[in-house]
Amino acid sequence: MLDGYHILTLTHRDAPLETLAHAIAPGDNTAEALQNLKAEMGWEELLYLATCNRVTYVFYSQNTVNQNIGADMLAALRPDLSAVLAQKTADKMRLLHGSEAVIHLLEVAASMDSLVVGEREIIRQLRQAYDQSRDWKLTGDHLRLLFVFTIETAKEIYTHTGIGRRALSVVALAFGEMQKTGLRPDARILMVGAGETNALFAKFLTKAQFRNVTVFNRTFEKAQALAQANGWRAFPLDELAYFSEGFDALVVCTGATQAIIQPALYRELLAGEEGKKVVVDLSIPHNVARETVEAFPMQYIEIESLKETASENLAYREQERDHAAGLIQERILQFRDRWHERQVERSMAHIPDEVKAVKERAINEVFGKEFAQLDPAAQDLVQRMLGYMEKKCVAIPIKAAKAIALRGQKKHAGAMA
Ligand SMILES: NC(=O)c1ccc[n+]([C@@H]2O[C@H](COP(=O)([O-])OP(=O)(O)OC[C@H]3O[C@@H](n4cnc5c(N)ncnc54)[C@H](OP(=O)(O)O)[C@@H]3O)[C@@H](O)[C@H]2O)c1
């Protein structure tokens, strides 16, 4: 049964983010602190996951788990907290058992419980947490099985539902809108600003293999760093007014509080070209003057309209959460079967060695003399026949036991239905 799985967790849903800090394992000697915790609590296995919006202890234990385990755990792990603060923090923690705990972990991995629904980053964080916990010798076979199943399920959910589809970040949305205009990878792109937002935009450009990009920035070195990393050109912002090569798209995003792209400057940048250009402006306040937008033909992509799309996309992802929940209900039954099969395998792990020992005894002791009198070809044949028998004999009882366990499982599931 899955009764041995438990989760003790504190997330952005349960408490303000600053409270989460009280449930985090100590930063110094974390491995040792968690190993001691596991021993002190009598847990067989432990997986520790801490992200910016959740602290989660997944543990396996066949012992009865008392309802105030959060306070006991914090007393053991965080002696620096006062008893009152530890209890207050523990009161906010959620404790889940058995299939509820398994379902919760599946929901976390599928990003159904995240601050931003469908944010795949959690899978990477979960993998990292598992690898770390395994390297610290905290996990064992039960959590390995659950972890593998969790990642498989999350991938299935991302593939078969729309939970992670439809972009949410304005940068991704802006790039998507720009792409819709049909710009080709050799399009001439002028980028104004080399801060975080444009650096993110640059990643999308690079991924889509845009190669003709010129970066302008107030601090030239930053423009240079961004351009060099992508094989582009860079100039100081002062030189923008002298740029005379024309452009197909202008991507502007700086912290300037006055619009930089005034009509006169825009006209210079056009260098006599008259076609419709693409202008992306993610700055707040806008860096492209309203007069510029009104005076020239352009496809203007700006932050307000993208925010609307972002909220619509978020609503779509929320809706897909129900779809994902349905998949999880199906998957949990599969995990029960898989867990039972694994227990059968483990309980029969000694069989291959025992069958091998019988074979060795037959050749070396019971039929030792007769075997020694055979010629090499006959010995080889006997060895091969016994090897074949050994393989088949090992599989028979395991297969039978798995079938019995599965029948028992189905009977149990039928009785519960
Ligand atoms: N779209 C979004 O989701 C989003 C998110 C965050 C921010 N924003 C907006 O995007 C803009 C930039 O944000 P960021 O996160 O990229 O900021 P950032 O990392 O601080 O970078 C700011 C950039 O603007 C330049 N800059 C600042 N003041 C300037 C001025 N007076 N004249 C010319 N250049 C100036 C800086 O040049 P130096 O290198 O010389 O300092 C730098 O390139 C802001 O308006 C912000 O509100 C948008």
The ligand as an SDF file (V2000), in Angstrom:
LIG
                    3D

 48 52  0  0  0  0  0  0  0  0999 V2000
    8.2890   43.8980  -20.0670 N   0  0  0  0  0  0  0  0  0  0  0  0
    8.4460   43.4590  -18.8810 C   0  0  0  0  0  0  0  0  0  0  0  0
    8.0010   42.4090  -18.4200 O   0  0  0  0  0  0  0  0  0  0  0  0
    9.2310   44.2580  -18.0730 C   0  0  0  0  0  0  0  0  0  0  0  0
    9.7390   43.6820  -16.9840 C   0  0  0  0  0  0  0  0  0  0  0  0
   10.5300   44.4340  -16.2650 C   0  0  0  0  0  0  0  0  0  0  0  0
   10.7710   45.7490  -16.6740 C   0  0  0  0  0  0  0  0  0  0  0  0
   10.1950   46.2600  -17.7340 N   0  0  0  0  0  0  0  0  0  0  0  0
   10.4210   47.6300  -18.1590 C   0  0  0  0  0  0  0  0  0  0  0  0
   11.5150   47.5750  -19.0620 O   0  0  0  0  0  0  0  0  0  0  0  0
   12.3640   48.6630  -18.8440 C   0  0  0  0  0  0  0  0  0  0  0  0
   13.7600   48.1320  -18.5990 C   0  0  0  0  0  0  0  0  0  0  0  0
   13.7280   47.1640  -17.6070 O   0  0  0  0  0  0  0  0  0  0  0  0
   14.9360   46.1930  -17.3380 P   0  0  0  0  0  0  0  0  0  0  0  0
   14.4550   45.1890  -16.3850 O   0  0  0  0  0  0  0  0  0  0  0  0
   15.5120   45.7480  -18.6090 O   0  0  0  0  0  0  0  0  0  0  0  0
   15.8910   47.1870  -16.5820 O   0  0  0  0  0  0  0  0  0  0  0  0
   17.4480   47.1080  -16.3120 P   0  0  0  0  0  0  0  0  0  0  0  0
   17.9480   45.7160  -16.3460 O   0  0  0  0  0  0  0  0  0  0  0  0
   17.6800   47.9230  -15.1060 O   0  0  0  0  0  0  0  0  0  0  0  0
   18.0540   47.8620  -17.5640 O   0  0  0  0  0  0  0  0  0  0  0  0
   17.7560   49.1780  -17.8040 C   0  0  0  0  0  0  0  0  0  0  0  0
   18.2200   49.5380  -19.1750 C   0  0  0  0  0  0  0  0  0  0  0  0
   17.7480   50.8290  -19.4950 O   0  0  0  0  0  0  0  0  0  0  0  0
   18.8770   51.6770  -19.7350 C   0  0  0  0  0  0  0  0  0  0  0  0
   18.5360   52.9940  -19.2150 N   0  0  0  0  0  0  0  0  0  0  0  0
   18.1260   53.3180  -17.9800 C   0  0  0  0  0  0  0  0  0  0  0  0
   17.8690   54.6360  -17.8850 N   0  0  0  0  0  0  0  0  0  0  0  0
   18.1190   55.1460  -19.0980 C   0  0  0  0  0  0  0  0  0  0  0  0
   18.0250   56.4720  -19.6470 C   0  0  0  0  0  0  0  0  0  0  0  0
   17.6140   57.4960  -18.9110 N   0  0  0  0  0  0  0  0  0  0  0  0
   18.3460   56.6290  -20.9330 N   0  0  0  0  0  0  0  0  0  0  0  0
   18.7450   55.5940  -21.6900 C   0  0  0  0  0  0  0  0  0  0  0  0
   18.8700   54.3390  -21.2330 N   0  0  0  0  0  0  0  0  0  0  0  0
   18.5450   54.1210  -19.9530 C   0  0  0  0  0  0  0  0  0  0  0  0
   19.9950   51.0370  -19.0140 C   0  0  0  0  0  0  0  0  0  0  0  0
   21.2020   51.4530  -19.5590 O   0  0  0  0  0  0  0  0  0  0  0  0
   22.5850   51.3270  -18.7560 P   0  0  0  0  0  0  0  0  0  0  0  0
   23.1000   49.9820  -19.0750 O   0  0  0  0  0  0  0  0  0  0  0  0
   23.4130   52.4100  -19.2740 O   0  0  0  0  0  0  0  0  0  0  0  0
   22.2520   51.5140  -17.2940 O   0  0  0  0  0  0  0  0  0  0  0  0
   19.7250   49.5810  -19.3070 C   0  0  0  0  0  0  0  0  0  0  0  0
   20.0680   49.2210  -20.6080 O   0  0  0  0  0  0  0  0  0  0  0  0
   11.7390   49.4240  -17.7160 C   0  0  0  0  0  0  0  0  0  0  0  0
   10.9310   50.4500  -18.2660 O   0  0  0  0  0  0  0  0  0  0  0  0
   10.8600   48.4600  -17.0280 C   0  0  0  0  0  0  0  0  0  0  0  0
    9.7580   49.0670  -16.3970 O   0  0  0  0  0  0  0  0  0  0  0  0
    9.4570   45.5630  -18.4820 C   0  0  0  0  0  0  0  0  0  0  0  0
  1  2  1  0
  2  3  2  0
  2  4  1  0
  4  5  1  0
  4 48  2  0
  5  6  2  0
  6  7  1  0
  7  8  2  0
  8  9  1  0
  8 48  1  0
  9 10  1  0
  9 46  1  0
 10 11  1  0
 11 12  1  0
 11 44  1  0
 12 13  1  0
 13 14  1  0
 14 15  2  0
 14 16  1  0
 14 17  1  0
 17 18  1  0
 18 19  2  0
 18 20  1  0
 18 21  1  0
 21 22  1  0
 22 23  1  0
 23 24  1  0
 23 42  1  0
 24 25  1  0
 25 26  1  0
 25 36  1  0
 26 27  1  0
 26 35  1  0
 27 28  2  0
 28 29  1  0
 29 30  1  0
 29 35  2  0
 30 31  1  0
 30 32  2  0
 32 33  1  0
 33 34  2  0
 34 35  1  0
 36 37  1  0
 36 42  1  0
 37 38  1  0
 38 39  2  0
 38 40  1  0
 38 41  1  0
 42 43  1  0
 44 45  1  0
 44 46  1  0
 46 47  1  0
M  CHG  2   8   1  16  -1
M  END
$$$$
